[in-house]
Amino acid sequence: MKPTLSQPDADAFYEQLLDAHQGLDERQSALLNARLILLLANQVGDARALKECVEAARQLPS
């Protein structure tokens, strides 16, 4: 897992993500997140990297 930020414009991506959820109910938001995760995982395409990301996400405080 990369310890440094590799997204050149993380704020713009975050804003785009928030906009995508506008007007969705909780169920629709969850489905959007699930579809986005699967699409991004397909783009990553590396099982080890995906495993590390899942583990890192579980360790982050809620």
N, C-alpha and C positions, 0 to 999 in steps of 0.2 A: 504494500500500500504506500502511495506517495505521501510523505509528510508535508509537502509544500503544495500550495495552491497552483493548479495547472490551468485553471479556467481564466483566460485573460480578462474577461469582464463578468465576474461572478455576480455583481450587483444587477447587471442587465438580465442575466439568466434567472436570478431570483425573482425579479420583477415580472419576467415572462411567465414564470411558473405560477406566481400569484394571480396574474391576469387569466391564466388558463382555468383557474378554479372559480373565477367570478361567476356568480349565478348558479353554481352547482350545489346540490344538497350534499349531506354527509356521505351518502352511498355513492353518488356520482363522483365525488371527490376521491373517495377510496378507489373506485374503479379507474379513474384517470391515473392515480398514482401507481396502481398495479400495472396498467398498460405501459406507462412511462418506464417503470423499472424493467419490465421485460424487453422493451425496445432498446434501452440503454445497455442492458446485459448482453443483448445480441451484438451491439456495436463493440463492446469491450471484447467479447469472444474468448476470454482467457479464464478458465475455470479457477485457477489459483487466485487470480486477482479478484474475481467475484467472491470467492470464499473469504478472502481477507477483508473485503468491503463489508460483507454481511457481519463478520465478527467485529469489525470496528464500529459499525452502526449499533450493534447490541451493547457495546461497552460505553457508548456516549451517555452522559447523564440525561435524564428526562426532565 
